[in-house]
Amino acid sequence: HPSISQVLVADSDKFTHPLAETWARLVQLVQQKGEYSHIITASNSFGKNILPRAAALLDVSPITDVIAISSSNQFVRPIYAGNALCTVRYSGSNPCMLSVRSTSFAVSVDSKSNEAPISQVDLSTFDEDFVGKSRYINHTAQVTERPDLGNAQVVITGGRALKSAENFKMIEKLAEKLGAAVGATRAAVDAGFVPNDLQVGQTGKIVAPKLYMAFGVSGAIQHLAGIRDSKVIVAVNKDADAPIFQVADYGLVGDLFEVIPELLEKLPEKK
Ligand SMILES: Cc1cc2nc3c(=O)[nH]c(=O)nc-3n(C[C@H](O)[C@H](O)[C@H](O)COP(=O)(O)OP(=O)(O)OC[C@H]3O[C@@H](n4cnc5c(N)ncnc54)[C@H](O)[C@@H]3O)c2cc1C
């Protein structure tokens, strides 16, 4: 990419497992040597885990969830669960540390390209004992063929109205037919229908698909905070006054236990 002038590689078995403590220390080390003006990470769980730790080590205050960059020290970020946008100016010392919502930034496809040198980070001063009390035990991951929730073009979400994990399988079947990712409200996650990595919203994932379909979702502000950038929102809810209809492009007042089976029947099989 033409904007990349250098790639730094920290190649060591110290970083085999993504422990935030170790990686934050690495960011500190790289910053101390490079004296960069800005350090930016994506607002995903990995970035959110490392950024505050690295910022504390570097004694600066990070700015999180940036959705627009107005200048080198001025940024826009949502507040009150996305109901207001706040413009903030960074007036601290370098580095200015940001987490950015990747759903708010389009990747520019530039015809020019640039070869950037790749250099190894000098880890001779990396402190082995720094990791402190955190130890890597094991890693469990959900193996799924479905698209990643954060990048999916289509997301099908189910809410508390699904009533059980068994019923939630209807949402999964529909997602399969549409090649979509599955999402859930916090109420559905708290009720144990699905694991919490499927939660969409203020305290879950932020999504920006082309099509977002919500079944039995009331549309609480904390949920809407995660779906605002979706292109088309479709909602099915049996309560015509549900707040989700205020943001939906298409709304159907109906019972999901009738609508989903009908959709499953009428939609063609996935090729
Ligand atoms: C600090 C904080 C952070 C939060 N973060 C999040 C977050 O990240 N994500 C999130 O989702 N929530 C979050 N919440 C919770 C949020 O406030 C709501 O409680 C939650 O989103 C409600 O989930 P729901 O829409 O599934 O359930 P409900 O609000 O109970 O809504 C269920 C809906 O289903 C409809 N319904 C019922 N039966 C049927 C049927 N048979 N067919 C069709 N429709 C039906 C009902 O009319 C209703 O509108 C947060 C709350 C707090 C306080």
The ligand as a Gaussian input file, in Angstrom:
#p B3LYP/6-31G(d) Opt

LIG

0 1
 C      -24.653000      -0.944000      29.703000
 C      -25.521000      -1.793000      28.817000
 C      -24.957000      -2.329000      27.672000
 C      -25.741000      -3.099000      26.812000
 N      -25.182000      -3.609000      25.677000
 C      -25.974000      -4.276000      24.814000
 C      -25.438000      -4.763000      23.582000
 O      -24.247000      -4.624000      23.279000
 N      -26.280000      -5.408000      22.759000
 C      -27.599000      -5.616000      23.032000
 O      -28.303000      -6.216000      22.209000
 N      -28.115000      -5.184000      24.190000
 C      -27.334000      -4.530000      25.086000
 N      -27.868000      -4.127000      26.269000
 C      -29.223000      -4.591000      26.639000
 C      -30.339000      -3.769000      25.990000
 O      -30.649000      -2.663000      26.813000
 C      -31.616000      -4.643000      25.826000
 O      -31.988000      -5.151000      27.090000
 C      -31.487000      -5.807000      24.861000
 O      -30.915000      -5.358000      23.626000
 C      -32.848000      -6.400000      24.599000
 O      -32.713000      -7.547000      23.802000
 P      -33.939000      -8.073000      22.950000
 O      -34.333000      -7.030000      21.960000
 O      -33.568000      -9.420000      22.453000
 O      -35.049000      -8.328000      24.055000
 P      -36.388000      -7.530000      24.414000
 O      -36.103000      -6.100000      24.687000
 O      -37.056000      -8.337000      25.462000
 O      -37.235000      -7.575000      23.073000
 C      -37.807000      -8.706000      22.545000
 C      -38.655000      -8.255000      21.372000
 O      -39.189000      -9.387000      20.720000
 C      -40.518000      -9.107000      20.328000
 N      -41.203000     -10.412000      20.235000
 C      -41.601000     -11.228000      21.249000
 N      -42.110000     -12.360000      20.745000
 C      -42.036000     -12.263000      19.383000
 C      -42.406000     -13.110000      18.309000
 N      -42.938000     -14.336000      18.539000
 N      -42.200000     -12.677000      17.044000
 C      -41.652000     -11.455000      16.785000
 N      -41.276000     -10.614000      17.761000
 C      -41.461000     -11.008000      19.050000
 C      -41.076000      -8.227000      21.422000
 O      -42.146000      -7.427000      20.902000
 C      -39.850000      -7.377000      21.769000
 O      -39.824000      -6.175000      21.025000
 C      -27.097000      -3.353000      27.143000
 C      -27.650000      -2.803000      28.307000
 C      -26.869000      -2.035000      29.131000
 C      -27.499000      -1.437000      30.355000

